[in-house]
């Protein structure tokens, strides 16, 4: 037990000496470091030149952003005009005011949604096939496949509803004309 006490005393004394040495080193470093760091030579002309270059780049960037915005706007307007022309040429005759209009844009969006969900279903099924080929049954892939299939069914249902509305809108004027002709006879 006395050996342990003696070793503990020696270790404590050594740690005190190390702490005193570190304190002396800190004092030397504090004295050696100047109060104000020396500033590198800054050339005001170079700073002004760099500032001018930065301002020019900012201006060029703003001009490019404005051009891109105008191009997007022009493209959107051209696309809307093309869609309007396509819709006008696709309609064989004007419909009566009481007939519901065919929403071609909604039908197109539903078809795009159907295509996307089918693509997602194909990709998920491919991942599932790979996992099953490796004898690794992964529940999250099965869940993804089921969700993709449900989304595909929902999209198909939306397309069917839109097609039905388009058929109703197309047939309504014909049925009204037939009813008027029958009443006249």
PyMOL commands that set and color helices and strands:
alter all, ss='L'
color gray80, all
select helices_A, chain A and resi 2-32+44-90+104-133+139-184
alter helices_A, ss='H'
color red, helices_A
deselect
rebuild
show_as cartoon
